[in-house]
Amino acid sequence: MRSFRTFYFPDSNELSQAYLEKNQIDLIVTNYTEYITEYAQNIDYLLLKTFPDDYDWEALEAKLNTNFNN
């Protein structure tokens, strides 16, 4: 277990499998389905709506709480 968490906000030009591996990304949060199919085969993810609603924010909070408590 890592003792700290880092959040990354890459733009579409930065995002690649190498970027994910280099930064040890363990959760992808996006509203772009193609990122999930291209990059999230071995990484946990959360797919939000184009305009996140209360359900999306609650799902994100639950996912982060789960990941932070591991």
N, CA, C, O and CB atoms as a CASP TS submission, in Angstrom:
PFRMAT TS
TARGET T0000
AUTHOR 0000-0000-0000
METHOD Language model
MODEL 1
PARENT N/A
ATOM      1  N   MET     1       0.831  -1.183   0.000  1.00  0.00           N
ATOM      2  CA  MET     1       0.000   0.000   0.000  1.00  0.00           C
ATOM      3  C   MET     1       0.877   1.249   0.000  1.00  0.00           C
ATOM      4  O   MET     1       1.827   1.356   0.776  1.00  0.00           O
ATOM      5  CB  MET     1      -0.947  -0.003   1.210  1.00  0.00           C
ATOM      6  N   ARG     2       0.548   2.176  -0.870  1.00  0.00           N
ATOM      7  CA  ARG     2       1.293   3.431  -0.888  1.00  0.00           C
ATOM      8  C   ARG     2       0.839   4.312   0.270  1.00  0.00           C
ATOM      9  O   ARG     2      -0.322   4.260   0.676  1.00  0.00           O
ATOM     10  CB  ARG     2       1.105   4.166  -2.239  1.00  0.00           C
ATOM     11  N   SER     3       1.740   5.110   0.794  1.00  0.00           N
ATOM     12  CA  SER     3       1.412   5.956   1.942  1.00  0.00           C
ATOM     13  C   SER     3       0.843   7.306   1.524  1.00  0.00           C
ATOM     14  O   SER     3       0.498   8.117   2.383  1.00  0.00           O
ATOM     15  CB  SER     3       2.641   6.167   2.796  1.00  0.00           C
ATOM     16  N   PHE     4       0.739   7.560   0.232  1.00  0.00           N
ATOM     17  CA  PHE     4       0.180   8.817  -0.241  1.00  0.00           C
ATOM     18  C   PHE     4      -0.494   8.586  -1.587  1.00  0.00           C
ATOM     19  O   PHE     4      -0.286   7.556  -2.228  1.00  0.00           O
ATOM     20  CB  PHE     4       1.276   9.909  -0.351  1.00  0.00           C
ATOM     21  N   ARG     5      -1.293   9.539  -2.000  1.00  0.00           N
ATOM     22  CA  ARG     5      -1.982   9.467  -3.294  1.00  0.00           C
ATOM     23  C   ARG     5      -1.645  10.705  -4.098  1.00  0.00           C
ATOM     24  O   ARG     5      -1.475  11.796  -3.553  1.00  0.00           O
ATOM     25  CB  ARG     5      -3.523   9.334  -3.110  1.00  0.00           C
ATOM     26  N   THR     6      -1.552  10.516  -5.399  1.00  0.00           N
ATOM     27  CA  THR     6      -1.292  11.617  -6.309  1.00  0.00           C
ATOM     28  C   THR     6      -2.368  11.603  -7.374  1.00  0.00           C
ATOM     29  O   THR     6      -2.716  10.545  -7.898  1.00  0.00           O
ATOM     30  CB  THR     6       0.127  11.519  -6.938  1.00  0.00           C
ATOM     31  N   PHE     7      -2.892  12.764  -7.692  1.00  0.00           N
ATOM     32  CA  PHE     7      -3.896  12.902  -8.737  1.00  0.00           C
ATOM     33  C   PHE     7      -3.233  13.491  -9.971  1.00  0.00           C
ATOM     34  O   PHE     7      -2.475  14.457  -9.876  1.00  0.00           O
ATOM     35  CB  PHE     7      -5.083  13.788  -8.265  1.00  0.00           C
ATOM     36  N   TYR     8      -3.520  12.909 -11.129  1.00  0.00           N
ATOM     37  CA  TYR     8      -2.985  13.385 -12.399  1.00  0.00           C
ATOM     38  C   TYR     8      -4.146  13.825 -13.276  1.00  0.00           C
ATOM     39  O   TYR     8      -5.218  13.221 -13.256  1.00  0.00           O
ATOM     40  CB  TYR     8      -2.136  12.286 -13.104  1.00  0.00           C
ATOM     41  N   PHE     9      -3.924  14.868 -14.035  1.00  0.00           N
ATOM     42  CA  PHE     9      -4.927  15.389 -14.952  1.00  0.00           C
ATOM     43  C   PHE     9      -4.302  15.543 -16.332  1.00  0.00           C
ATOM     44  O   PHE     9      -4.109  16.662 -16.805  1.00  0.00           O
ATOM     45  CB  PHE     9      -5.497  16.742 -14.447  1.00  0.00           C
ATOM     46  N   PRO    10      -3.985  14.421 -16.983  1.00  0.00           N
ATOM     47  CA  PRO    10      -3.332  14.509 -18.295  1.00  0.00           C
ATOM     48  C   PRO    10      -4.309  14.977 -19.363  1.00  0.00           C
ATOM     49  O   PRO    10      -5.504  14.692 -19.296  1.00  0.00           O
ATOM     50  CB  PRO    10      -2.737  13.152 -18.691  1.00  0.00           C
ATOM     51  N   ASP    11      -3.784  15.702 -20.354  1.00  0.00           N
ATOM     52  CA  ASP    11      -4.632  16.021 -21.494  1.00  0.00           C
ATOM     53  C   ASP    11      -4.534  14.875 -22.490  1.00  0.00           C
ATOM     54  O   ASP    11      -3.726  13.963 -22.312  1.00  0.00           O
ATOM     55  CB  ASP    11      -4.220  17.380 -22.151  1.00  0.00           C
ATOM     56  N   SER    12      -5.336  14.915 -23.515  1.00  0.00           N
ATOM     57  CA  SER    12      -5.413  13.788 -24.447  1.00  0.00           C
ATOM     58  C   SER    12      -4.093  13.521 -25.159  1.00  0.00           C
ATOM     59  O   SER    12      -3.856  12.393 -25.591  1.00  0.00           O
ATOM     60  CB  SER    12      -6.493  14.042 -25.470  1.00  0.00           C
ATOM     61  N   ASN    13      -3.234  14.514 -25.294  1.00  0.00           N
ATOM     62  CA  ASN    13      -1.936  14.319 -25.943  1.00  0.00           C
ATOM     63  C   ASN    13      -0.956  13.553 -25.054  1.00  0.00           C
ATOM     64  O   ASN    13      -0.055  12.886 -25.562  1.00  0.00           O
ATOM     65  CB  ASN    13      -1.338  15.665 -26.325  1.00  0.00           C
ATOM     66  N   GLU    14      -1.120  13.640 -23.753  1.00  0.00           N
ATOM     67  CA  GLU    14      -0.217  12.967 -22.809  1.00  0.00           C
ATOM     68  C   GLU    14      -0.608  11.517 -22.540  1.00  0.00           C
ATOM     69  O   GLU    14       0.248  10.674 -22.272  1.00  0.00           O
ATOM     70  CB  GLU    14      -0.186  13.726 -21.502  1.00  0.00           C
ATOM     71  N   LEU    15      -1.894  11.238 -22.612  1.00  0.00           N
ATOM     72  CA  LEU    15      -2.394   9.947 -22.176  1.00  0.00           C
ATOM     73  C   LEU    15      -1.946   8.826 -23.105  1.00  0.00           C
ATOM     74  O   LEU    15      -2.179   8.867 -24.313  1.00  0.00           O
ATOM     75  CB  LEU    15      -3.905   9.977 -22.090  1.00  0.00           C
ATOM     76  N   SER    16      -1.306   7.837 -22.522  1.00  0.00           N
ATOM     77  CA  SER    16      -0.843   6.661 -23.252  1.00  0.00           C
ATOM     78  C   SER    16      -0.642   5.540 -22.236  1.00  0.00           C
ATOM     79  O   SER    16      -0.661   5.776 -21.028  1.00  0.00           O
ATOM     80  CB  SER    16       0.484   6.959 -24.051  1.00  0.00           C
ATOM     81  N   GLN    17      -0.451   4.341 -22.727  1.00  0.00           N
ATOM     82  CA  GLN    17      -0.173   3.224 -21.828  1.00  0.00           C
ATOM     83  C   GLN    17       1.121   3.475 -21.055  1.00  0.00           C
ATOM     84  O   GLN    17       1.212   3.156 -19.869  1.00  0.00           O
ATOM     85  CB  GLN    17      -0.079   1.901 -22.617  1.00  0.00           C
ATOM     86  N   ALA    18       2.111   4.043 -21.722  1.00  0.00           N
ATOM     87  CA  ALA    18       3.387   4.352 -21.066  1.00  0.00           C
ATOM     88  C   ALA    18       3.195   5.371 -19.947  1.00  0.00           C
ATOM     89  O   ALA    18       3.802   5.241 -18.884  1.00  0.00           O
ATOM     90  CB  ALA    18       4.404   4.883 -22.090  1.00  0.00           C
ATOM     91  N   TYR    19       2.361   6.378 -20.171  1.00  0.00           N
ATOM     92  CA  TYR    19       2.070   7.396 -19.154  1.00  0.00           C
ATOM     93  C   TYR    19       1.443   6.735 -17.930  1.00  0.00           C
ATOM     94  O   TYR    19       1.830   7.018 -16.796  1.00  0.00           O
ATOM     95  CB  TYR    19       1.126   8.495 -19.722  1.00  0.00           C
ATOM     96  N   LEU    20       0.474   5.853 -18.167  1.00  0.00           N
ATOM     97  CA  LEU    20      -0.204   5.174 -17.056  1.00  0.00           C
ATOM     98  C   LEU    20       0.762   4.323 -16.248  1.00  0.00           C
ATOM     99  O   LEU    20       0.720   4.319 -15.018  1.00  0.00           O
ATOM    100  CB  LEU    20      -1.343   4.304 -17.581  1.00  0.00           C
ATOM    101  N   GLU    21       1.626   3.606 -16.942  1.00  0.00           N
ATOM    102  CA  GLU    21       2.600   2.755 -16.257  1.00  0.00           C
ATOM    103  C   GLU    21       3.644   3.584 -15.518  1.00  0.00           C
ATOM    104  O   GLU    21       3.969   3.291 -14.367  1.00  0.00           O
ATOM    105  CB  GLU    21       3.287   1.827 -17.257  1.00  0.00           C
ATOM    106  N   LYS    22       4.166   4.610 -16.168  1.00  0.00           N
ATOM    107  CA  LYS    22       5.197   5.461 -15.554  1.00  0.00           C
ATOM    108  C   LYS    22       4.695   6.100 -14.268  1.00  0.00           C
ATOM    109  O   LYS    22       5.440   6.196 -13.293  1.00  0.00           O
ATOM    110  CB  LYS    22       5.645   6.551 -16.534  1.00  0.00           C
ATOM    111  N   ASN    23       3.447   6.534 -14.256  1.00  0.00           N
ATOM    112  CA  ASN    23       2.875   7.215 -13.092  1.00  0.00           C
ATOM    113  C   ASN    23       2.125   6.283 -12.155  1.00  0.00           C
ATOM    114  O   ASN    23       1.499   6.739 -11.198  1.00  0.00           O
ATOM    115  CB  ASN    23       1.953   8.302 -13.546  1.00  0.00           C
ATOM    116  N   GLN    24       2.181   4.988 -12.419  1.00  0.00           N
ATOM    117  CA  GLN    24       1.530   3.975 -11.588  1.00  0.00           C
ATOM    118  C   GLN    24       0.051   4.298 -11.326  1.00  0.00           C
ATOM    119  O   GLN    24      -0.421   4.254 -10.190  1.00  0.00           O
ATOM    120  CB  GLN    24       2.272   3.843 -10.262  1.00  0.00           C
ATOM    121  N   ILE    25      -0.653   4.619 -12.396  1.00  0.00           N
ATOM    122  CA  ILE    25      -2.069   4.968 -12.305  1.00  0.00           C
ATOM    123  C   ILE    25      -2.866   3.715 -11.941  1.00  0.00           C
ATOM    124  O   ILE    25      -2.720   2.675 -12.582  1.00  0.00           O
ATOM    125  CB  ILE    25      -2.583   5.585 -13.645  1.00  0.00           C
ATOM    126  N   ASP    26      -3.711   3.817 -10.909  1.00  0.00           N
ATOM    127  CA  ASP    26      -4.522   2.672 -10.523  1.00  0.00           C
ATOM    128  C   ASP    26      -6.017   2.938 -10.618  1.00  0.00           C
ATOM    129  O   ASP    26      -6.819   2.056 -10.306  1.00  0.00           O
ATOM    130  CB  ASP    26      -4.177   2.258  -9.128  1.00  0.00           C
ATOM    131  N   LEU    27      -6.412   4.148 -11.047  1.00  0.00           N
ATOM    132  CA  LEU    27      -7.820   4.474 -11.250  1.00  0.00           C
ATOM    133  C   LEU    27      -7.920   5.552 -12.328  1.00  0.00           C
ATOM    134  O   LEU    27      -7.281   6.600 -12.238  1.00  0.00           O
ATOM    135  CB  LEU    27      -8.489   4.948  -9.918  1.00  0.00           C
ATOM    136  N   ILE    28      -8.729   5.278 -13.338  1.00  0.00           N
ATOM    137  CA  ILE    28      -9.007   6.275 -14.379  1.00  0.00           C
ATOM    138  C   ILE    28     -10.428   6.768 -14.166  1.00  0.00           C
ATOM    139  O   ILE    28     -11.356   5.967 -14.063  1.00  0.00           O
ATOM    140  CB  ILE    28      -8.820   5.679 -15.832  1.00  0.00           C
ATOM    141  N   VAL    29     -10.601   8.080 -14.099  1.00  0.00           N
ATOM    142  CA  VAL    29     -11.921   8.698 -14.007  1.00  0.00           C
ATOM    143  C   VAL    29     -12.068   9.554 -15.257  1.00  0.00           C
ATOM    144  O   VAL    29     -11.281  10.470 -15.494  1.00  0.00           O
ATOM    145  CB  VAL    29     -12.094   9.556 -12.675  1.00  0.00           C
ATOM    146  N   THR    30     -13.088   9.243 -16.052  1.00  0.00           N
ATOM    147  CA  THR    30     -13.259   9.939 -17.325  1.00  0.00           C
ATOM    148  C   THR    30     -14.727   9.941 -17.740  1.00  0.00           C
ATOM    149  O   THR    30     -15.539   9.187 -17.204  1.00  0.00           O
ATOM    150  CB  THR    30     -12.396   9.286 -18.419  1.00  0.00           C
ATOM    151  N   ASN    31     -15.049  10.791 -18.692  1.00  0.00           N
ATOM    152  CA  ASN    31     -16.369  10.743 -19.311  1.00  0.00           C
ATOM    153  C   ASN    31     -16.224  10.364 -20.790  1.00  0.00           C
ATOM    154  O   ASN    31     -17.160  10.535 -21.570  1.00  0.00           O
ATOM    155  CB  ASN    31     -17.103  12.111 -19.159  1.00  0.00           C
ATOM    156  N   TYR    32     -15.073   9.861 -21.165  1.00  0.00           N
ATOM    157  CA  TYR    32     -14.773   9.528 -22.547  1.00  0.00           C
ATOM    158  C   TYR    32     -14.603   8.016 -22.674  1.00  0.00           C
ATOM    159  O   TYR    32     -13.576   7.470 -22.272  1.00  0.00           O
ATOM    160  CB  TYR    32     -13.502  10.271 -23.031  1.00  0.00           C
ATOM    161  N   THR    33     -15.593   7.351 -23.224  1.00  0.00           N
ATOM    162  CA  THR    33     -15.624   5.894 -23.296  1.00  0.00           C
ATOM    163  C   THR    33     -14.387   5.304 -23.958  1.00  0.00           C
ATOM    164  O   THR    33     -13.909   4.247 -23.546  1.00  0.00           O
ATOM    165  CB  THR    33     -16.849   5.448 -24.041  1.00  0.00           C
ATOM    166  N   GLU    34     -13.866   5.971 -24.971  1.00  0.00           N
ATOM    167  CA  GLU    34     -12.719   5.442 -25.704  1.00  0.00           C
ATOM    168  C   GLU    34     -11.499   5.254 -24.804  1.00  0.00           C
ATOM    169  O   GLU    34     -10.712   4.334 -25.024  1.00  0.00           O
ATOM    170  CB  GLU    34     -12.369   6.365 -26.857  1.00  0.00           C
ATOM    171  N   TYR    35     -11.330   6.111 -23.797  1.00  0.00           N
ATOM    172  CA  TYR    35     -10.196   5.947 -22.874  1.00  0.00           C
ATOM    173  C   TYR    35     -10.320   4.631 -22.115  1.00  0.00           C
ATOM    174  O   TYR    35      -9.322   3.968 -21.835  1.00  0.00           O
ATOM    175  CB  TYR    35     -10.120   7.134 -21.880  1.00  0.00           C
ATOM    176  N   ILE    36     -11.541   4.266 -21.787  1.00  0.00           N
ATOM    177  CA  ILE    36     -11.757   3.031 -21.039  1.00  0.00           C
ATOM    178  C   ILE    36     -11.404   1.830 -21.907  1.00  0.00           C
ATOM    179  O   ILE    36     -10.690   0.928 -21.467  1.00  0.00           O
ATOM    180  CB  ILE    36     -13.219   2.933 -20.549  1.00  0.00           C
ATOM    181  N   THR    37     -11.900   1.818 -23.128  1.00  0.00           N
ATOM    182  CA  THR    37     -11.642   0.665 -23.992  1.00  0.00           C
ATOM    183  C   THR    37     -10.177   0.589 -24.401  1.00  0.00           C
ATOM    184  O   THR    37      -9.653  -0.500 -24.637  1.00  0.00           O
ATOM    185  CB  THR    37     -12.524   0.727 -25.234  1.00  0.00           C
ATOM    186  N   GLU    38      -9.511   1.744 -24.488  1.00  0.00           N
ATOM    187  CA  GLU    38      -8.117   1.741 -24.930  1.00  0.00           C
ATOM    188  C   GLU    38      -7.123   1.519 -23.793  1.00  0.00           C
ATOM    189  O   GLU    38      -6.106   0.854 -23.992  1.00  0.00           O
ATOM    190  CB  GLU    38      -7.803   3.039 -25.618  1.00  0.00           C
ATOM    191  N   TYR    39      -7.394   2.061 -22.606  1.00  0.00           N
ATOM    192  CA  TYR    39      -6.380   2.075 -21.546  1.00  0.00           C
ATOM    193  C   TYR    39      -6.745   1.315 -20.273  1.00  0.00           C
ATOM    194  O   TYR    39      -5.858   1.024 -19.470  1.00  0.00           O
ATOM    195  CB  TYR    39      -6.088   3.471 -21.187  1.00  0.00           C
ATOM    196  N   ALA    40      -7.995   0.990 -20.067  1.00  0.00           N
ATOM    197  CA  ALA    40      -8.393   0.473 -18.748  1.00  0.00           C
ATOM    198  C   ALA    40      -8.562  -1.037 -18.700  1.00  0.00           C
ATOM    199  O   ALA    40      -9.321  -1.538 -17.870  1.00  0.00           O
ATOM    200  CB  ALA    40      -9.673   1.113 -18.324  1.00  0.00           C
ATOM    201  N   GLN    41      -7.880  -1.771 -19.559  1.00  0.00           N
ATOM    202  CA  GLN    41      -8.024  -3.223 -19.507  1.00  0.00           C
ATOM    203  C   GLN    41      -7.541  -3.774 -18.163  1.00  0.00           C
ATOM    204  O   GLN    41      -8.145  -4.701 -17.624  1.00  0.00           O
ATOM    205  CB  GLN    41      -7.247  -3.877 -20.660  1.00  0.00           C
ATOM    206  N   ASN    42      -6.466  -3.218 -17.623  1.00  0.00           N
ATOM    207  CA  ASN    42      -5.890  -3.711 -16.371  1.00  0.00           C
ATOM    208  C   ASN    42      -5.925  -2.675 -15.262  1.00  0.00           C
ATOM    209  O   ASN    42      -5.259  -2.833 -14.239  1.00  0.00           O
ATOM    210  CB  ASN    42      -4.469  -4.155 -16.598  1.00  0.00           C
ATOM    211  N   ILE    43      -6.701  -1.613 -15.461  1.00  0.00           N
ATOM    212  CA  ILE    43      -6.767  -0.520 -14.486  1.00  0.00           C
ATOM    213  C   ILE    43      -8.225  -0.290 -14.115  1.00  0.00           C
ATOM    214  O   ILE    43      -9.100  -0.293 -14.980  1.00  0.00           O
ATOM    215  CB  ILE    43      -6.121   0.792 -15.051  1.00  0.00           C
ATOM    216  N   ASP    44      -8.479  -0.094 -12.841  1.00  0.00           N
ATOM    217  CA  ASP    44      -9.825   0.224 -12.380  1.00  0.00           C
ATOM    218  C   ASP    44     -10.242   1.559 -12.978  1.00  0.00           C
ATOM    219  O   ASP    44      -9.402   2.430 -13.202  1.00  0.00           O
ATOM    220  CB  ASP    44      -9.895   0.263 -10.826  1.00  0.00           C
ATOM    221  N   TYR    45     -11.533   1.725 -13.236  1.00  0.00           N
ATOM    222  CA  TYR    45     -11.993   2.975 -13.847  1.00  0.00           C
ATOM    223  C   TYR    45     -13.388   3.339 -13.365  1.00  0.00           C
ATOM    224  O   TYR    45     -14.119   2.515 -12.817  1.00  0.00           O
ATOM    225  CB  TYR    45     -11.981   2.862 -15.374  1.00  0.00           C
ATOM    226  N   LEU    46     -13.728   4.594 -13.587  1.00  0.00           N
ATOM    227  CA  LEU    46     -15.066   5.097 -13.334  1.00  0.00           C
ATOM    228  C   LEU    46     -15.440   5.960 -14.529  1.00  0.00           C
ATOM    229  O   LEU    46     -14.757   6.936 -14.839  1.00  0.00           O
ATOM    230  CB  LEU    46     -15.146   5.903 -11.979  1.00  0.00           C
ATOM    231  N   LEU    47     -16.521   5.597 -15.195  1.00  0.00           N
ATOM    232  CA  LEU    47     -16.988   6.335 -16.369  1.00  0.00           C
ATOM    233  C   LEU    47     -18.141   7.229 -15.942  1.00  0.00           C
ATOM    234  O   LEU    47     -19.193   6.745 -15.524  1.00  0.00           O
ATOM    235  CB  LEU    47     -17.425   5.365 -17.518  1.00  0.00           C
ATOM    236  N   LEU    48     -17.937   8.528 -16.049  1.00  0.00           N
ATOM    237  CA  LEU    48     -18.952   9.509 -15.683  1.00  0.00           C
ATOM    238  C   LEU    48     -19.757   9.904 -16.912  1.00  0.00           C
ATOM    239  O   LEU    48     -19.334   9.669 -18.044  1.00  0.00           O
ATOM    240  CB  LEU    48     -18.307  10.751 -15.037  1.00  0.00           C
ATOM    241  N   LYS    49     -20.913  10.503 -16.683  1.00  0.00           N
ATOM    242  CA  LYS    49     -21.685  11.067 -17.788  1.00  0.00           C
ATOM    243  C   LYS    49     -20.953  12.307 -18.327  1.00  0.00           C
ATOM    244  O   LYS    49     -20.066  12.851 -17.670  1.00  0.00           O
ATOM    245  CB  LYS    49     -23.139  11.430 -17.326  1.00  0.00           C
ATOM    246  N   THR    50     -21.339  12.739 -19.525  1.00  0.00           N
ATOM    247  CA  THR    50     -20.722  13.939 -20.106  1.00  0.00           C
ATOM    248  C   THR    50     -20.817  15.107 -19.140  1.00  0.00           C
ATOM    249  O   THR    50     -19.854  15.851 -18.952  1.00  0.00           O
ATOM    250  CB  THR    50     -21.391  14.305 -21.444  1.00  0.00           C
ATOM    251  N   PHE    51     -21.976  15.262 -18.534  1.00  0.00           N
ATOM    252  CA  PHE    51     -22.174  16.266 -17.492  1.00  0.00           C
ATOM    253  C   PHE    51     -22.515  15.499 -16.215  1.00  0.00           C
ATOM    254  O   PHE    51     -23.660  15.091 -16.022  1.00  0.00           O
ATOM    255  CB  PHE    51     -23.314  17.310 -17.880  1.00  0.00           C
ATOM    256  N   PRO    52     -21.522  15.303 -15.341  1.00  0.00           N
ATOM    257  CA  PRO    52     -21.740  14.486 -14.143  1.00  0.00           C
ATOM    258  C   PRO    52     -22.913  14.994 -13.300  1.00  0.00           C
ATOM    259  O   PRO    52     -23.092  16.197 -13.111  1.00  0.00           O
ATOM    260  CB  PRO    52     -20.473  14.459 -13.295  1.00  0.00           C
ATOM    261  N   ASP    53     -23.693  14.053 -12.810  1.00  0.00           N
ATOM    262  CA  ASP    53     -24.805  14.388 -11.924  1.00  0.00           C
ATOM    263  C   ASP    53     -24.481  13.920 -10.504  1.00  0.00           C
ATOM    264  O   ASP    53     -23.372  13.461 -10.234  1.00  0.00           O
ATOM    265  CB  ASP    53     -26.130  13.745 -12.429  1.00  0.00           C
ATOM    266  N   ASP    54     -25.441  14.038  -9.615  1.00  0.00           N
ATOM    267  CA  ASP    54     -25.221  13.650  -8.216  1.00  0.00           C
ATOM    268  C   ASP    54     -24.788  12.190  -8.100  1.00  0.00           C
ATOM    269  O   ASP    54     -23.918  11.859  -7.295  1.00  0.00           O
ATOM    270  CB  ASP    54     -26.495  13.882  -7.394  1.00  0.00           C
ATOM    271  N   TYR    55     -25.395  11.322  -8.902  1.00  0.00           N
ATOM    272  CA  TYR    55     -25.031   9.901  -8.868  1.00  0.00           C
ATOM    273  C   TYR    55     -23.556   9.717  -9.212  1.00  0.00           C
ATOM    274  O   TYR    55     -22.855   8.949  -8.553  1.00  0.00           O
ATOM    275  CB  TYR    55     -25.911   9.092  -9.845  1.00  0.00           C
ATOM    276  N   ASP    56     -23.077  10.428 -10.257  1.00  0.00           N
ATOM    277  CA  ASP    56     -21.673  10.322 -10.647  1.00  0.00           C
ATOM    278  C   ASP    56     -20.746  10.771  -9.524  1.00  0.00           C
ATOM    279  O   ASP    56     -19.751  10.105  -9.237  1.00  0.00           O
ATOM    280  CB  ASP    56     -21.409  11.149 -11.900  1.00  0.00           C
ATOM    281  N   TRP    57     -21.065  11.895  -8.888  1.00  0.00           N
ATOM    282  CA  TRP    57     -20.204  12.398  -7.814  1.00  0.00           C
ATOM    283  C   TRP    57     -20.209  11.450  -6.624  1.00  0.00           C
ATOM    284  O   TRP    57     -19.178  11.255  -5.980  1.00  0.00           O
ATOM    285  CB  TRP    57     -20.654  13.796  -7.373  1.00  0.00           C
ATOM    286  N   GLU    58     -21.375  10.854  -6.325  1.00  0.00           N
ATOM    287  CA  GLU    58     -21.443   9.877  -5.231  1.00  0.00           C
ATOM    288  C   GLU    58     -20.640   8.622  -5.575  1.00  0.00           C
ATOM    289  O   GLU    58     -19.969   8.055  -4.713  1.00  0.00           O
ATOM    290  CB  GLU    58     -22.913   9.500  -4.931  1.00  0.00           C
ATOM    291  N   ALA    59     -20.710   8.194  -6.831  1.00  0.00           N
ATOM    292  CA  ALA    59     -19.934   7.025  -7.260  1.00  0.00           C
ATOM    293  C   ALA    59     -18.438   7.310  -7.166  1.00  0.00           C
ATOM    294  O   ALA    59     -17.664   6.439  -6.768  1.00  0.00           O
ATOM    295  CB  ALA    59     -20.309   6.624  -8.703  1.00  0.00           C
ATOM    296  N   LEU    60     -18.029   8.520  -7.527  1.00  0.00           N
ATOM    297  CA  LEU    60     -16.619   8.898  -7.422  1.00  0.00           C
ATOM    298  C   LEU    60     -16.182   8.909  -5.957  1.00  0.00           C
ATOM    299  O   LEU    60     -15.116   8.393  -5.619  1.00  0.00           O
ATOM    300  CB  LEU    60     -16.377  10.284  -8.066  1.00  0.00           C
ATOM    301  N   GLU    61     -16.994   9.489  -5.106  1.00  0.00           N
ATOM    302  CA  GLU    61     -16.657   9.515  -3.680  1.00  0.00           C
ATOM    303  C   GLU    61     -16.520   8.094  -3.130  1.00  0.00           C
ATOM    304  O   GLU    61     -15.585   7.807  -2.382  1.00  0.00           O
ATOM    305  CB  GLU    61     -17.728  10.292  -2.886  1.00  0.00           C
ATOM    306  N   ALA    62     -17.438   7.212  -3.493  1.00  0.00           N
ATOM    307  CA  ALA    62     -17.375   5.829  -3.017  1.00  0.00           C
ATOM    308  C   ALA    62     -16.127   5.131  -3.547  1.00  0.00           C
ATOM    309  O   ALA    62     -15.462   4.406  -2.807  1.00  0.00           O
ATOM    310  CB  ALA    62     -18.634   5.054  -3.439  1.00  0.00           C
ATOM    311  N   LYS    63     -15.805   5.342  -4.816  1.00  0.00           N
ATOM    312  CA  LYS    63     -14.629   4.706  -5.418  1.00  0.00           C
ATOM    313  C   LYS    63     -13.359   5.208  -4.749  1.00  0.00           C
ATOM    314  O   LYS    63     -12.467   4.413  -4.452  1.00  0.00           O
ATOM    315  CB  LYS    63     -14.576   4.977  -6.937  1.00  0.00           C
ATOM    316  N   LEU    64     -13.260   6.510  -4.506  1.00  0.00           N
ATOM    317  CA  LEU    64     -12.075   7.057  -3.848  1.00  0.00           C
ATOM    318  C   LEU    64     -11.962   6.557  -2.420  1.00  0.00           C
ATOM    319  O   LEU    64     -10.868   6.215  -1.969  1.00  0.00           O
ATOM    320  CB  LEU    64     -12.111   8.580  -3.865  1.00  0.00           C
ATOM    321  N   ASN    65     -13.074   6.510  -1.704  1.00  0.00           N
ATOM    322  CA  ASN    65     -13.037   6.001  -0.333  1.00  0.00           C
ATOM    323  C   ASN    65     -12.570   4.555  -0.303  1.00  0.00           C
ATOM    324  O   ASN    65     -11.787   4.170   0.565  1.00  0.00           O
ATOM    325  CB  ASN    65     -14.414   6.121   0.323  1.00  0.00           C
ATOM    326  N   THR    66     -13.045   3.757  -1.243  1.00  0.00           N
ATOM    327  CA  THR    66     -12.616   2.358  -1.323  1.00  0.00           C
ATOM    328  C   THR    66     -11.126   2.277  -1.610  1.00  0.00           C
ATOM    329  O   THR    66     -10.406   1.522  -0.958  1.00  0.00           O
ATOM    330  CB  THR    66     -13.409   1.605  -2.408  1.00  0.00           C
ATOM    331  N   ASN    67     -10.662   3.051  -2.583  1.00  0.00           N
ATOM    332  CA  ASN    67      -9.241   3.002  -2.947  1.00  0.00           C
ATOM    333  C   ASN    67      -8.355   3.577  -1.850  1.00  0.00           C
ATOM    334  O   ASN    67      -7.251   3.073  -1.642  1.00  0.00           O
ATOM    335  CB  ASN    67      -9.002   3.760  -4.248  1.00  0.00           C
ATOM    336  N   PHE    68      -8.791   4.600  -1.149  1.00  0.00           N
ATOM    337  CA  PHE    68      -7.964   5.189  -0.102  1.00  0.00           C
ATOM    338  C   PHE    68      -7.877   4.290   1.120  1.00  0.00           C
ATOM    339  O   PHE    68      -6.914   4.370   1.882  1.00  0.00           O
ATOM    340  CB  PHE    68      -8.509   6.545   0.296  1.00  0.00           C
ATOM    341  N   ASN    69      -8.862   3.445   1.309  1.00  0.00           N
ATOM    342  CA  ASN    69      -8.862   2.572   2.487  1.00  0.00           C
ATOM    343  C   ASN    69      -8.166   1.246   2.218  1.00  0.00           C
ATOM    344  O   ASN    69      -8.093   0.401   3.111  1.00  0.00           O
ATOM    345  CB  ASN    69     -10.286   2.316   2.948  1.00  0.00           C
ATOM    346  N   ASN    70      -7.657   1.046   1.016  1.00  0.00           N
ATOM    347  CA  ASN    70      -6.913  -0.189   0.702  1.00  0.00           C
ATOM    348  C   ASN    70      -5.453  -0.027   1.002  1.00  0.00           C
ATOM    349  O   ASN    70      -4.674  -0.959   0.801  1.00  0.00           O
ATOM    350  CB  ASN    70      -7.095  -0.582  -0.760  1.00  0.00           C
TER
END
